[in-house]
């Protein structure tokens, strides 16, 4: 059976251009972005996204009145695409390694005594 109906421009038959353009991305240094403190993190995933919740828990100040549980107060929830997650994990890992290297530089090995 043939389809003799006229094709409309802009229909699903039209394909996207087959080229790529590289455009540099730059972070805008805005002071308007809120700064939040987090000492807890929860990561989960569902469908094509990862859900990362950063939270804060304040420990009790009186050791004589310890509760059965402490509530974590969510500070921010971030949804990350599965395509972006490997780059984010790599960036976190790289930065952690740089922090460790800067905080605890490797001791220099002493030079071996000269051979006679």
C-alpha positions in Angstrom: 0.0 0.0 0.0 1.5 3.4 -0.9 1.1 6.6 0.9 0.1 9.3 -1.6 -0.6 12.0 1.0 1.3 15.2 0.7 4.3 15.8 3.0 4.1 18.8 5.1 7.3 20.8 5.9 8.4 20.5 9.5 6.9 17.0 9.8 8.7 14.1 11.5 10.2 13.2 8.2 12.5 16.2 8.5 15.9 15.3 10.0 18.2 17.4 12.1 21.3 18.8 10.5 24.2 16.4 10.5 27.0 18.6 12.0 28.3 19.6 15.4 29.5 23.0 16.7 31.9 23.3 19.6 31.0 26.2 21.9 33.1 26.9 25.0 31.1 26.9 28.3 32.1 29.5 31.0 30.8 29.7 34.5 29.2 33.0 35.5 30.6 34.2 38.8 27.4 35.3 40.4 27.1 36.2 44.1 23.3 35.6 43.9 23.6 31.8 44.0 22.9 30.7 47.6 25.7 29.0 49.5 24.5 26.1 51.7 26.4 23.9 54.1 26.0 20.1 53.9 27.5 17.3 56.0 25.3 14.6 54.8 24.4 13.3 51.3 21.9 10.8 49.9 22.2 9.5 46.4 19.5 7.5 44.6 18.4 6.9 41.0 15.2 6.3 39.2 14.7 6.1 35.4 17.3 8.1 33.6 18.2 10.5 36.5 20.2 10.5 39.7 18.8 12.3 42.7 21.3 13.8 45.1 20.1 15.3 48.3 22.5 17.4 50.4 21.5 17.8 54.0 22.8 19.0 57.4 22.6 17.3 60.8 23.5 19.1 64.0 24.8 16.9 66.7 23.4 17.2 70.2 25.3 19.4 72.6 24.4 17.6 75.8 25.7 14.1 75.9 23.3 13.3 78.8 20.3 13.9 76.5 21.0 11.8 73.4 18.0 11.2 71.2 17.2 7.8 69.6 17.6 9.4 66.1 18.8 12.7 64.6 16.9 14.4 61.9 18.8 15.4 58.7 17.5 18.6 57.4 17.6 18.6 53.5 19.3 21.7 52.2 19.1 21.2 48.4 18.0 18.5 46.0 19.8 18.1 42.7 18.7 16.0 39.8 21.5 14.8 37.5 21.1 13.2 34.1 22.7 9.8 33.6 24.8 11.2 30.8 26.3 13.9 33.1 26.9 11.7 36.2 30.2 10.0 35.1 31.8 13.4 34.5 30.5 14.7 37.9 31.9 11.6 39.6 35.3 12.1 37.8 35.4 15.8 38.7 34.7 15.0 42.4 37.4 12.2 42.4 40.0 14.5 40.8 39.3 17.3 43.2 39.4 15.0 46.2 42.8 13.7 45.0 44.2 17.2 44.6 42.9 18.1 48.1 44.6 15.1 49.5 47.9 15.9 47.7 47.8 19.5 48.9 46.8 18.6 52.5 49.3 15.7 52.8 52.1 16.1 50.4 54.0 12.9 49.7 57.3 12.9 51.7 60.4 13.2 49.5 62.5 10.2 49.3 66.1 10.8 50.5 68.7 10.6 47.8 70.7 7.4 47.9 74.3 7.7 49.1 76.7 8.0 46.2 78.3 4.8 45.0 82.0 4.6 45.6 
